Amino acid sequence: MKRKFEILATVGTWTDATTGKKNKRTVAVGSIYESAHGKLVLRIDAIPVSPDWSGWMQLKPCFPELPPGRKVSPGMPAAPEGEQDAEADEDRPF
């Protein structure tokens, strides 16, 4: 299975000490994978318990990991379709 999205939850804010700007504090709570048959599968690793959590989660697209020493450029092509996420190689109960 190929990891398609990371699931994030906003659980508060933090203030940058140098600029004083407030930023959202997010935590990764799981992932969405695409099976070989095109079905989307959800894996939840954590559930936020912070009183600041609103109950909403967001999906962030996963981008292919780059080999050491390579940098991202705006016109960089996507990774070949056959590449798999290393985390997807774990034994799955489904």
Secondary structure, 3 states (H helix, E strand, C coil): CEEEEEEEEEEEEEECCCCCCEEEEEEEEEEEEECCCCCEEEEECCCCCCCCCCCCCEEEECCCCCCCCCCCCCCCCCCCCCCCCHHHHCCCCC
